[in-house]
Amino acid sequence: MKLLVIGSGGREHALVLKLAQSPHVTQMWCAPGNAGIAQERTEKTKKPVECVNLAADELPKLLAFAQEKKADLTVVCPDNPLALGIVDLFQKHGLRIWGVNQKAARFESSKVFSQKFMEKYGIPTAAAGTFYDVAVAKKFCASLGGKCVVKADGLALGKGVLICANLAEAEKAVDEIMVSKAFGVAGSRVVIQEFLEGIEVSLHALCDGTTAKIFPTSQDHKRAFDGDLGLNTGGMGTYSPTPFLSDAQLAAAAKKILDPFLRGCAAEGIDYRGLLYPGVMLTKDGPKVLEFNARFGDPETQVYLTRLENDLVELLDASVSGTLGKMELKWSPQASVCVVMASGGYPGSYAKGKVITGLDAANAVPDTKVFHAGTARAGDSIVTNGGRVLGVTALGQDLKAAQAAAYAAVEKIHFDGAHFRRDIAAKAFPREPVA
């Protein structure tokens, strides 16, 4: 099989690595890819993965490339091309492609659509309102005592969610999104949710239109700094599994969320084939969905795919074909931890082109893989080329071992301005009693 992967981040590097391990794959391209992806090879033929200078949203050019190269399967990773309808376009031209179609992508591209769907089909979620008017939005914030979550309706690179502790913060968030247009047209309207207390986890499920196969639990760390301080980012690290849900509790949570989701999709004529990623808060009243994403999470993918024992090509093929019910997902009992190393200033403004050293030494740490996110090649050097630069990921017999290995590898990597959280996976460990 010849595969085309679309995207350029750490999630894409993890997917490329896992797909390249399949004996079905003879050749791979990634558009646009990054410096780490360009170093991977297919296991069967040892051919290098070729990075193609096409952006993820250049749909006509991507179609022409897939047609020219006769790609047997295209794997779409980022949210933007899915929302633009790349799956519909490729299918119209008879090409096989994995990812959700444009109608299904609305679960992520419109917070308003998603919120109304959850309310209509009884999916447990936060009390919320949708607003086009600034004054009315602020009035609703006041009714919640200012303790709320303000979300831009559209896609905002994982950053269009502002968590507010009081009314002043809530009013500022509404102004930032709707008046100052901090997230552009994504903020033309907002969803304001009650603030839910509890533990947040990331769930993933692979879907084929009628069947959903749940992944183990993982937990993302959205805030920029230790102790969940600072601005929301695209994710500063993650780990899997979490200790917060037993297998039975995970199955029960999945039933409460996925069963009504699939029923709702059938009722609305939505053929959902791809990855569903609900962010879930474990509250005292049970699990509640914060939002839906319509693709693999980043950096959740890095920890999931290091634990996945199935052939990923076969799973994605079953997702496209509608035969997922015949598949059983198999997971390593080991734990995985991913620590994101980011550019100085991220998630605000940051410089690019900083030389990265120590990558070989980090990859030499046993059971460790450095996934590239925002990197590029400059001559003989690999340099920073984005906000989130690397996802240093390690497997271990347990979370403590995986955490120790990941941070040991992080310490071997250097670039000017690098910053990372030092508490990834710390929430999994109960605090020692004070003597």
PyMOL commands that set and color helices and strands:
alter all, ss='L'
color gray80, all
select helices_A, chain A and resi 10-20+37-39+59-69+79-84+86-92+102-109+111-120+134-143+167-179+184-187+226-228+247-268+300-307+312-321+324-326+359-363+399-410+426-428
alter helices_A, ss='H'
color red, helices_A
select strands_A, chain A and resi 2-7+27-32+50-51+73-76+97-98+128-131+148-152+161-164+190-194+199-202+205-208+212-214+219-220+223-225+229-232+237-240+273-283+286-293+335-342+355-356+368-372+375-378+381-384+388-396
alter strands_A, ss='S'
color yellow, strands_A
deselect
rebuild
show_as cartoon
